[in-house]
Amino acid sequence: MEKTLTHGKCSALVIGGSAGSLDVLLEIFPNLSTRINFPIIIVTHRKAGNDSLLTDLLKNRTSLMVREAEEKEKLLPGYVYIVPADYHLLIENSHTISLDYSEKVNYSRPSIDVTFQSAAEVFKNELVCILLSGSNADGVEGLKAVKRYGGLAAIQNPQTAIMPYMPQQALNNAKPDVILDSLKMAAFINELINK
């Protein structure tokens, strides 16, 4: 089931998750290399009002720069961008961020599908996306787009997910390239570092 990027280069990593994904993120970030040389975008389903909570939690667990994504901001290597609550995040061809308040997708805003699909169109075969724990099917169509454009689609092993429905739907319908136990995710991400 293991597959690597065909050209060996990762230009962006997008991680999506919902219910149960926070535990995995808090497990991953202390173990990420300080040499990460691509932007990481985190899309999670969360309510408006506690915007800085996830940003603060991750900032305290990594030496990478963690910030909430802002409109027209340029994606920089080694930075972690948290998608703000109640906005979809799209990526422009110029590798800048576009925040969108259009209707919910899969009952969610931000939608993992929207960001995965947008990133796939821009980064094509230099994109890696990981879908974590969650209780709906958001992310499945996005992973299909990632694969269509030649990127690498990874999921959390449903057996290790607090809410296995989301990664299980991806396993059943998107044919991911890699299935990862949560304890192995940081090592997988560190291996994406461009030599």
Secondary structure, 3 states (H helix, E strand, C coil): CCCCCCCCCCCEEEEEECCCHHHHHHHHHHHCCCCCCCCEEEEECCCCCCHHHHHHHHHCCCCCEEEECCCCCECCCCEEEECCCCCEEEECCCCEEEEECCCCECCECCCHHHHHHHHHHHHHHHEEEEECCCCCCCCHHHHHHHHHCCCEEEEECHHHCCCCHHHHHHHHHCCCCEEECHHHHHHHHHCCCCC
